[in-house]
Amino acid sequence: MDAQYAAGLLFAEGRGVPIDLVQSYFWLTQAITQGDADAERLRAHVAAEMDDATFAAARRLIELARRAMPAFPEGSEGGYRH
């Protein structure tokens, strides 16, 4: 959980990597499925910074991961934009 939140934060702020809101949203969604309340708050902030195309790309990434990994948690589609 902490590593997933950390990855989301790194991509959101560009710490050592280029800012990538799609990757940030993806990793924060993973942290949320594991019960990280802080990740919910940060994901809402990230989502608010996304345009419609970027948000759609993040949702596609989450769906692709869910299909590729059968153990991927249900409800992790990240369909809400706060």
C-alpha positions as CSV (number, residue, x, y, z in Angstrom):
1,M,0.0,0.0,0.0
2,D,2.7,2.5,0.9
3,A,4.7,1.8,-2.2
4,Q,1.7,2.3,-4.4
5,Y,0.9,5.6,-2.7
6,A,4.5,6.6,-3.1
7,A,4.5,5.7,-6.8
8,G,1.4,7.8,-7.3
9,L,2.9,10.8,-5.5
10,L,6.2,10.5,-7.5
11,F,4.3,10.6,-10.8
12,A,1.9,13.4,-9.5
13,E,4.8,15.7,-8.5
14,G,7.5,14.6,-11.0
15,R,9.9,13.5,-8.3
16,G,12.7,12.0,-10.3
17,V,10.3,11.2,-13.2
18,P,8.4,13.3,-15.6
19,I,4.9,14.3,-14.3
20,D,2.5,11.6,-15.5
21,L,-1.1,12.0,-14.2
22,V,-2.2,8.8,-15.8
23,Q,0.4,6.7,-14.0
24,S,-0.3,8.7,-10.8
25,Y,-4.0,8.0,-11.0
26,F,-3.3,4.3,-11.7
27,W,-1.0,3.8,-8.7
28,L,-3.2,5.8,-6.4
29,T,-6.2,3.6,-7.4
30,Q,-4.2,0.6,-6.5
31,A,-3.4,2.0,-3.0
32,I,-7.1,2.9,-2.6
33,T,-8.2,-0.7,-3.3
34,Q,-5.9,-1.7,-0.4
35,G,-7.6,0.8,2.0
36,D,-5.3,3.9,1.8
37,A,-7.4,6.9,2.7
38,D,-4.6,9.3,1.9
39,A,-4.5,7.9,-1.6
40,E,-8.2,8.8,-2.0
41,R,-7.5,12.4,-1.2
42,L,-4.4,12.7,-3.5
43,R,-6.3,10.9,-6.4
44,A,-9.1,13.4,-6.1
45,H,-6.5,16.2,-6.5
46,V,-4.8,14.4,-9.5
47,A,-8.2,13.9,-11.1
48,A,-9.1,17.5,-10.8
49,E,-5.9,18.4,-12.8
50,M,-6.7,16.0,-15.6
51,D,-8.5,16.9,-18.8
52,D,-11.1,14.5,-20.2
53,A,-8.7,12.7,-22.5
54,T,-6.1,12.2,-19.7
55,F,-8.8,10.9,-17.4
56,A,-10.1,8.5,-20.0
57,A,-6.5,7.2,-20.6
58,A,-6.2,6.6,-16.8
59,R,-9.4,4.6,-16.8
60,R,-8.2,2.6,-19.8
61,L,-4.9,1.7,-18.1
62,I,-6.8,0.6,-15.0
63,E,-9.1,-1.6,-17.1
64,L,-6.2,-3.1,-19.0
65,A,-4.5,-4.0,-15.8
66,R,-7.6,-5.6,-14.4
67,R,-8.0,-7.7,-17.5
68,A,-4.3,-8.7,-17.5
69,M,-4.2,-9.6,-13.9
70,P,-7.0,-11.9,-12.8
71,A,-6.3,-11.1,-9.1
72,F,-6.7,-7.4,-9.7
73,P,-9.2,-6.1,-7.2
74,E,-12.8,-5.6,-8.4
75,G,-14.0,-2.1,-7.9
76,S,-10.5,-0.7,-8.9
77,E,-11.7,0.8,-12.1
78,G,-11.3,4.3,-10.7
79,G,-14.4,5.5,-12.4
80,Y,-15.1,8.5,-10.2
81,R,-13.6,11.9,-10.8
82,H,-13.6,14.0,-7.6
